[in-house]
Each structure stands twice: as structure tokens, then as C-alpha cells.
């Protein structure tokens, strides 16, 4: 916790190695806050910055700078960051030197997504909310927990001039405010077993995992390298098919090639790791997924599934393989990433929530993304510009 007697914090650029060393020292940090992620987002200028107290590195962040058209001014974006002491009594002592540094770098405004949870909901309560016609939103369901730390962070950001952004908004970069996660440790911090996690899943999920095994679905780890990307190309073909079926815009193959190139880590203890999973049935690729790990946090990042052979439940088999491997890695949590807050049974987005709820995990709400205008004139023009573009 911060105290008035502690030395003043300063912020400066740091090397990639120092940034990685700091990430390695943490139990968990978002993969979006690793220096490698800046290479994935090649359309942004990137910088690693650090917080120093008496010469000691005590915080770090990946900053992505997006330039305004025809003007050398930037939106400084810290996706799911920075990685600092969010439990501090006085967050201004951490954020003020960051803003000073970003202003000197030419930022007209700052956008950040503090990795701070404000609330949690159980799978059972979400299921009941979906079944209740009177419930339309997750926030209409009583949470399992409301975080005092989260409430304090929201209060301090409001008091210091930061502005909460709408979840749908963003500079083509907004991150979800609601995620669904499967805790891999119990309340006492002990690792859960595969049997325990299976018991917490709903009957449909357990049945589908058993059926995939009975039908002979085989899940393997793909090989992705500069000289061998056949497995990645197979994933992308299935992913493009999924995008057409489910009506979303797919990312190009080059994006995933870059992801695997820069997130593959190195050495015996990489700060970040990425894997490709392939689920085959009688030689046919029926599902494929991408898994990422940073420290003790693992993520389901991307998924694809065939419209054929859906009855063999390849997607459930791939998910179960990633959960099993997360347990084997000693992870604290398996993160299925974003969900919307709708619980309306007539909303097309509710199907994704129901799929994730079946894992028996919990929904978590983060404090969301916040903006701080530095140059108010330019920021207002930017805001109007993004409003005309619909936030995209």
C-alpha cells in the first residue's frame, strides 16, 4: 500500500528485457501488456515504460500510440494495463507521472484498462438469470462478490478526471468489460483436480466431453514455425469458415503468423507462451483453438469449428484439452475472455454466454476502459471524429 512517507514515483522508458523481467516477477499479467504484443499491433507505435521508486522498478506497461491523421499527436493506449499497485491508497501518485511521460511523448489523451475486478457472478446465478424473463442484464443479478478495491479504483479515477468509456466504444481496440473464467484453484489456493472441474460443469458439457472421446475425436498440439505453418493455415481456413457462418469479420492469416512469431517466447521460462490446438475426427479438422499463457493466467484466445460433424463435439474436446493443460501448467485461472452483459434469452449473444457458463466458472466484471484528455481541444475533436465513425 502507498503511504506519504514513500519516495516519489517516476516513470521512464524501459528496455524490452527489463519489461519481460518485471512480467516474469508477477503471478499474472495480461498478454496485452507484454512487449511482444506491441509487435502484433504493428499499426501502433509501441513503448515499454516503467515506474521507479528509489531506482527500483515497481511497475510496468506496454503503451501503444495511435497517431491522428495528418497531426503528430497520439492516443496513448494501455490495453488491460498498466501493471501497477492498483490497491494503492493514492492512485494519483502512480498515474500522474505516467501522464506526464505520455504528454512529453506527444499524447493528446490516454486510454487504459485497469486489470481490476469489481464483481463476480456464479454460473448458477447467470443460468437462473437467463431463465428469468424479467432479467435482461447481468447487472440485474445479485453478484457473488463486490470488490472494495474495484470500488475504490473507480472512485479515485472519477475524482482525478478520468472518463469511463462505453464498452462498445474504443479506438478500434476496446477490450471487454465482462469476461468468463474458470478458477483452477479453490478458495484456499489449492489446485483443483480435473474431476472437481468436471463436476462443476453442467450436464451438457460433461456429456459432450464424453461423447467427443467416444466418437474418437483426437486433440493435438499444432506445430507453427516460420518453415512450417500448415497447421496454422488449417486453423485459419476453419476460422474463416466460422466467420462466414457466424457473421463476423475474420483477421488475416498474417495476423496469426505474427502472433505465433512474437508470442512463442524463448528459453526455459518464457514470459508468454502460445499454443495451437487441433481437434480431428477421422482425419477431418472439426475444431481448432488458440491458447495463451502468461505466468499463472491462461486464456482461450481464438476458436474455430466446422459446420459439419458438429455432433462429435470437437469444440468441447478442444476446450477440455486447454483446461487440462492449464491445470498441468499450475495455472490459477482459465480465461475464456469476453462476454456481453445480456441475459435476454432472445438476444443472439446469449448463446455464447450459455456455452461459457456450461464450464461451471464465473463471470467477472472489470472496471472498464478509462480516458484522460490531456489536450482537451484535440481530444474533443477526436471524440467527435470517433462518434461519426461509430467508434470504429
C-alpha positions as CSV (number, residue, x, y, z in Angstrom):
1,X,0.0,0.0,0.0
2,X,1.2,3.5,-0.6
3,X,2.0,5.9,2.2
4,X,3.0,9.6,2.4
5,X,6.5,8.6,3.6
6,X,7.3,6.6,0.5
7,X,9.6,8.2,-2.1
8,X,8.1,9.8,-5.2
9,X,7.4,7.6,-8.1
10,X,8.9,8.4,-11.5
11,X,8.1,7.0,-15.0
12,X,10.6,6.4,-17.8
13,X,11.1,4.2,-20.9
14,X,12.5,0.8,-20.1
15,X,14.0,-2.0,-22.3
16,X,12.2,-5.0,-23.5
17,X,14.3,-7.2,-21.3
18,X,13.5,-5.2,-18.2
19,X,9.9,-5.2,-19.1
20,X,9.9,-9.0,-19.5
21,X,11.8,-9.5,-16.3
22,X,9.1,-7.5,-14.5
23,X,6.3,-9.5,-16.1
24,X,8.1,-12.7,-15.0
25,X,8.1,-11.5,-11.4
26,X,4.3,-11.3,-11.4
27,X,1.9,-14.2,-10.8
28,X,-0.3,-12.8,-13.5
29,X,-0.4,-10.0,-16.1
30,X,-2.4,-9.7,-19.3
31,X,-0.7,-10.9,-22.5
32,X,-1.8,-7.5,-23.9
33,X,0.7,-5.9,-21.5
34,X,3.7,-7.9,-22.7
35,X,6.2,-6.1,-25.0
36,X,5.6,-8.8,-27.6
37,X,2.0,-7.7,-28.0
38,X,3.3,-4.4,-29.3
39,X,4.8,-6.2,-32.3
40,X,1.4,-7.9,-33.0
41,X,-0.2,-4.4,-33.1
42,X,2.2,-3.2,-35.8
43,X,-0.1,-0.3,-36.8
44,X,0.6,1.3,-33.5
45,X,3.9,2.8,-32.2
46,X,4.9,1.0,-29.1
47,X,6.8,1.8,-25.9
48,X,7.6,-0.1,-22.7
49,X,7.5,2.2,-19.7
50,X,8.4,1.6,-16.0
51,X,7.6,3.0,-12.6
52,X,10.7,3.6,-10.4
53,X,10.9,4.1,-6.6
54,X,14.5,4.7,-5.3
55,X,15.8,3.2,-8.5
56,X,13.8,0.0,-8.2
57,X,11.4,-1.0,-11.0
58,X,7.9,-1.4,-9.3
59,X,5.5,-1.2,-12.2
60,X,5.5,-1.6,-16.0
61,X,3.3,-1.1,-19.0
62,X,3.1,-1.5,-22.7
63,X,1.9,1.7,-24.3
64,X,0.5,1.7,-27.9
65,X,0.5,5.1,-29.7
66,X,-2.0,5.7,-32.5
67,X,-1.4,8.8,-34.5
68,X,-4.2,11.1,-35.5
69,X,-4.5,11.7,-39.3
70,X,-2.1,14.5,-40.5
71,X,-1.2,15.5,-37.0
72,X,1.7,14.4,-34.8
73,X,-0.4,13.8,-31.8
74,X,-1.3,10.4,-30.4
75,X,-3.8,8.5,-28.4
76,X,-1.7,6.6,-25.8
77,X,-3.4,3.2,-25.1
78,X,-2.6,0.8,-22.4
79,X,-4.7,-2.3,-23.0
80,X,-5.6,-4.2,-19.8
81,X,-2.9,-2.1,-18.0
82,X,-0.8,-0.7,-16.6
83,X,0.7,-3.3,-14.3
84,X,1.0,-1.3,-11.1
85,X,-0.2,-1.4,-7.5
86,X,-3.9,-0.9,-8.0
87,X,-4.6,-1.4,-4.3
88,X,-2.6,1.8,-3.6
89,X,-4.4,4.4,-1.3
90,X,-3.5,7.2,-3.7
91,X,-3.5,6.2,-7.3
92,X,-2.7,9.7,-8.4
93,X,0.8,9.1,-7.3
94,X,1.1,6.3,-9.8
95,X,-0.9,7.8,-12.7
96,X,0.3,11.4,-12.6
97,X,3.9,10.6,-13.5
98,X,2.6,8.3,-16.3
99,X,0.5,11.1,-17.8
100,X,3.5,13.5,-17.6
101,X,5.6,11.0,-19.5
102,X,2.9,10.3,-22.2
103,X,2.3,14.0,-22.6
104,X,6.0,14.5,-23.4
105,X,5.7,11.7,-26.0
106,X,3.0,13.7,-27.8
107,X,-0.1,12.1,-26.4
108,X,-3.3,14.3,-26.6
109,X,-5.1,11.7,-24.4
110,X,-4.6,8.4,-22.5
111,X,-6.8,5.3,-22.6
112,X,-6.2,2.5,-20.2
113,X,-8.0,-0.6,-19.0
114,X,-7.1,-1.3,-15.3
115,X,-6.9,-5.1,-14.7
116,X,-9.1,-4.6,-11.6
117,X,-12.2,-6.8,-11.0
118,X,-15.3,-5.1,-9.5
119,X,-17.7,-8.0,-9.3
120,X,-18.2,-11.8,-9.8
121,X,-21.3,-13.9,-10.6
122,X,-21.6,-17.7,-10.4
123,X,-22.6,-19.9,-13.3
124,X,-25.7,-21.0,-11.4
125,X,-26.9,-17.4,-10.9
126,X,-26.3,-16.5,-14.5
127,X,-28.2,-19.6,-15.7
128,X,-31.1,-18.5,-13.4
129,X,-31.0,-15.0,-14.8
130,X,-31.2,-16.3,-18.4
131,X,-34.3,-18.4,-17.4
132,X,-36.0,-15.4,-15.7
133,X,-37.9,-13.4,-18.3
134,X,-37.7,-10.3,-16.0
135,X,-33.9,-10.3,-16.2
136,X,-32.3,-8.6,-19.2
137,X,-28.7,-7.7,-18.0
138,X,-26.1,-9.4,-15.8
139,X,-26.1,-6.3,-13.5
140,X,-29.7,-7.1,-12.6
141,X,-28.5,-10.3,-10.9
142,X,-27.0,-10.1,-7.4
143,X,-23.3,-10.8,-7.6
144,X,-21.4,-13.3,-5.5
145,X,-18.9,-10.6,-4.6
146,X,-18.4,-6.8,-4.9
147,X,-14.8,-5.8,-4.7
148,X,-13.8,-3.0,-2.3
149,X,-10.6,-2.5,-4.3
150,X,-12.6,-2.1,-7.5
151,X,-15.0,0.4,-6.0
152,X,-12.0,2.4,-4.7
153,X,-10.3,2.4,-8.0
154,X,-13.5,3.6,-9.8
155,X,-13.9,6.4,-7.2
156,X,-10.4,7.6,-7.5
157,X,-10.5,7.6,-11.3
158,X,-13.6,9.7,-11.3
159,X,-12.1,12.1,-8.8
160,X,-9.0,12.6,-10.8
161,X,-10.7,13.5,-14.1
162,X,-10.7,10.1,-15.9
163,X,-13.8,9.3,-18.0
164,X,-15.3,5.8,-18.2
165,X,-15.8,4.7,-21.9
166,X,-18.7,2.8,-23.2
167,X,-18.0,-0.9,-23.6
168,X,-18.9,-0.8,-27.3
169,X,-16.6,2.2,-27.9
170,X,-12.9,2.2,-28.5
171,X,-10.2,3.3,-30.9
172,X,-10.7,0.0,-32.7
173,X,-9.1,-1.5,-29.7
174,X,-11.5,-1.7,-26.8
175,X,-11.3,-4.7,-24.5
176,X,-14.3,-6.5,-23.0
177,X,-15.5,-5.3,-19.6
178,X,-17.1,-8.7,-18.8
179,X,-15.1,-11.9,-19.0
180,X,-15.9,-15.5,-18.1
181,X,-13.3,-17.5,-16.2
182,X,-12.8,-21.0,-14.7
183,X,-10.9,-20.8,-11.4
184,X,-8.3,-23.5,-11.2
185,X,-7.6,-23.1,-7.5
186,X,-10.0,-23.5,-4.6
187,X,-10.8,-20.9,-2.0
188,X,-7.7,-21.9,0.0
189,X,-5.4,-21.6,-3.0
190,X,-5.0,-25.3,-3.6
191,X,-5.0,-26.6,-7.2
192,X,-8.4,-28.1,-8.3
193,X,-8.5,-31.5,-9.9
194,X,-9.8,-32.5,-13.3
195,X,-12.6,-34.4,-11.5
196,X,-13.6,-31.3,-9.5
197,X,-13.7,-29.1,-12.6
198,X,-15.8,-31.8,-14.5
199,X,-18.2,-31.9,-11.5
200,X,-18.7,-28.1,-11.7
201,X,-19.6,-28.2,-15.4
202,X,-23.2,-28.6,-16.4
203,X,-24.5,-32.0,-17.6
204,X,-24.4,-31.0,-21.2
205,X,-20.7,-30.1,-21.1
206,X,-19.8,-33.3,-19.3
207,X,-21.9,-35.3,-21.8
208,X,-20.3,-33.5,-24.8
209,X,-16.7,-34.2,-23.5
210,X,-17.6,-37.9,-23.1
211,X,-19.2,-38.0,-26.5
212,X,-16.2,-36.5,-28.2
213,X,-14.0,-39.1,-26.7
214,X,-16.4,-41.9,-27.6
215,X,-16.6,-40.7,-31.2
216,X,-12.9,-40.7,-31.5
217,X,-12.1,-37.0,-31.6
218,X,-8.3,-36.5,-31.1
219,X,-6.9,-33.2,-29.9
220,X,-3.3,-32.5,-30.7
221,X,-0.9,-29.5,-30.4
222,X,-0.2,-27.9,-33.7
223,X,3.3,-27.0,-35.0
224,X,3.8,-23.4,-36.0
225,X,7.1,-22.1,-37.2
226,X,8.5,-19.9,-40.0
227,X,9.2,-23.0,-42.1
228,X,6.1,-25.0,-41.1
229,X,2.7,-23.2,-40.9
230,X,0.5,-25.9,-42.4
231,X,-1.4,-26.3,-39.1
232,X,-1.9,-22.6,-38.7
233,X,-3.2,-22.4,-42.3
234,X,-5.6,-25.2,-41.5
235,X,-6.8,-23.3,-38.4
236,X,-7.2,-20.1,-40.5
237,X,-9.3,-21.9,-43.2
238,X,-11.6,-23.2,-40.5
239,X,-11.7,-19.8,-38.7
240,X,-12.6,-18.1,-42.0
241,X,-15.4,-20.6,-42.4
242,X,-16.6,-19.9,-38.9
243,X,-16.5,-16.1,-39.5
244,X,-18.7,-16.5,-42.6
245,X,-21.2,-18.7,-40.7
246,X,-21.3,-16.6,-37.6
247,X,-21.2,-13.2,-39.4
248,X,-18.0,-11.6,-38.1
249,X,-15.0,-10.2,-39.9
250,X,-12.0,-12.6,-39.7
251,X,-8.4,-11.5,-39.2
252,X,-6.0,-12.3,-42.0
253,X,-3.6,-15.2,-41.8
254,X,-0.7,-12.8,-41.5
255,X,-2.1,-11.6,-38.1
256,X,-1.9,-15.1,-36.7
257,X,1.5,-15.7,-38.2
258,X,2.7,-12.6,-36.4
259,X,1.0,-13.7,-33.1
260,X,2.8,-17.0,-33.1
261,X,6.1,-15.5,-34.2
262,X,6.3,-12.9,-31.4
263,X,4.4,-14.7,-28.6
264,X,6.2,-18.0,-28.9
265,X,8.6,-17.0,-26.0
266,X,12.1,-18.3,-25.7
267,X,14.2,-20.2,-23.2
268,X,13.1,-22.5,-20.5
269,X,10.8,-19.9,-18.8
270,X,9.2,-17.7,-21.4
271,X,7.2,-14.8,-20.1
272,X,4.5,-15.6,-22.6
273,X,3.5,-18.8,-24.4
274,X,1.1,-19.5,-27.2
275,X,-0.3,-22.8,-28.5
276,X,-2.5,-24.1,-31.3
277,X,-4.9,-26.9,-30.7
278,X,-6.4,-29.1,-33.4
279,X,-9.4,-31.4,-32.9
280,X,-9.7,-34.1,-35.6
281,X,-12.3,-36.7,-36.3
282,X,-11.4,-39.5,-38.7
283,X,-8.9,-37.2,-40.4
284,X,-11.2,-34.2,-40.6
285,X,-10.4,-30.9,-38.7
286,X,-13.6,-30.2,-36.7
287,X,-12.4,-27.6,-34.3
288,X,-9.2,-25.5,-33.6
289,X,-8.3,-23.1,-30.8
290,X,-5.5,-20.8,-29.7
291,X,-4.3,-20.8,-26.0
292,X,-2.1,-18.2,-24.4
293,X,-0.3,-18.3,-21.0
294,X,1.4,-15.5,-19.0
295,X,2.6,-16.7,-15.6
296,X,-0.3,-18.4,-13.9
297,X,-3.0,-17.0,-16.1
298,X,-4.2,-18.9,-19.3
299,X,-6.5,-17.7,-22.0
300,X,-8.7,-19.1,-24.7
301,X,-7.9,-16.5,-27.4
302,X,-9.5,-17.7,-30.7
303,X,-11.6,-20.6,-31.8
304,X,-13.0,-22.1,-34.9
305,X,-15.3,-25.0,-35.6
306,X,-16.7,-26.9,-38.6
307,X,-20.4,-26.8,-39.6
308,X,-20.0,-30.5,-40.4
309,X,-19.8,-33.2,-37.8
310,X,-21.0,-30.9,-35.0
311,X,-22.4,-34.0,-33.3
312,X,-18.9,-35.2,-32.4
313,X,-18.4,-32.1,-30.2
314,X,-14.9,-31.1,-31.3
315,X,-15.2,-27.6,-29.7
316,X,-15.8,-29.1,-26.3
317,X,-12.9,-31.5,-26.7
318,X,-10.5,-28.7,-27.6
319,X,-11.7,-26.6,-24.7
320,X,-11.2,-29.5,-22.3
321,X,-7.7,-30.2,-23.6
322,X,-6.8,-26.5,-22.9
323,X,-8.3,-26.7,-19.4
324,X,-6.3,-29.9,-18.7
325,X,-3.1,-28.3,-19.9
326,X,-3.8,-25.1,-17.9
327,X,-4.0,-27.4,-14.8
328,X,-0.8,-29.2,-15.8
329,X,0.9,-25.8,-16.0
330,X,-0.1,-24.9,-12.5
331,X,-2.3,-22.0,-13.6
332,X,-4.6,-20.1,-11.3
333,X,-7.3,-19.4,-13.9
334,X,-8.5,-20.4,-17.3
335,X,-9.9,-17.3,-19.0
336,X,-12.5,-17.6,-21.8
337,X,-12.4,-13.9,-22.4
338,X,-15.3,-11.6,-23.3
339,X,-19.0,-12.0,-22.9
340,X,-21.7,-9.3,-23.3
341,X,-23.8,-8.4,-20.3
342,X,-27.1,-9.5,-21.9
343,X,-29.1,-12.3,-20.3
344,X,-32.1,-11.9,-22.6
345,X,-32.9,-15.3,-23.9
346,X,-34.0,-13.7,-27.2
347,X,-30.6,-12.0,-27.7
348,X,-28.4,-13.8,-30.2
349,X,-25.3,-13.1,-28.0
350,X,-26.8,-15.2,-25.2
351,X,-25.7,-18.4,-26.9
352,X,-22.0,-17.6,-26.3
353,X,-22.7,-16.9,-22.7
354,X,-24.5,-20.2,-22.3
355,X,-21.6,-22.0,-23.9
356,X,-19.1,-20.5,-21.5
357,X,-21.5,-20.8,-18.4
358,X,-21.6,-24.5,-19.1
359,X,-17.9,-24.8,-17.9
360,X,-19.1,-24.0,-14.4
361,X,-16.9,-21.0,-13.9
362,X,-17.9,-17.4,-13.1
363,X,-18.4,-14.1,-14.8
364,X,-16.1,-11.2,-13.8
365,X,-16.7,-7.5,-14.3
366,X,-13.6,-5.2,-14.7
367,X,-13.6,-1.5,-14.0
368,X,-13.6,-0.9,-17.8
369,X,-11.6,1.4,-20.0
370,X,-11.0,5.0,-19.0
371,X,-9.8,8.1,-20.9
372,X,-8.0,11.1,-19.7
373,X,-7.9,14.1,-22.0
374,X,-4.5,15.8,-22.0
375,X,-5.1,18.3,-24.8
376,X,-8.9,18.9,-24.4
377,X,-9.3,20.6,-27.8
378,X,-7.7,17.8,-29.8
379,X,-9.4,15.2,-27.6
380,X,-12.8,16.7,-28.3
381,X,-12.1,16.7,-32.0
382,X,-11.0,13.1,-31.7
383,X,-14.2,12.2,-29.8
384,X,-16.3,13.8,-32.4
385,X,-14.4,12.1,-35.2
386,X,-14.8,8.7,-33.5
387,X,-18.5,9.4,-32.9
388,X,-19.0,10.0,-36.6
389,X,-17.2,6.7,-37.4
390,X,-19.4,4.9,-34.9
391,X,-16.4,4.3,-32.6
392,X,-14.6,2.0,-35.1
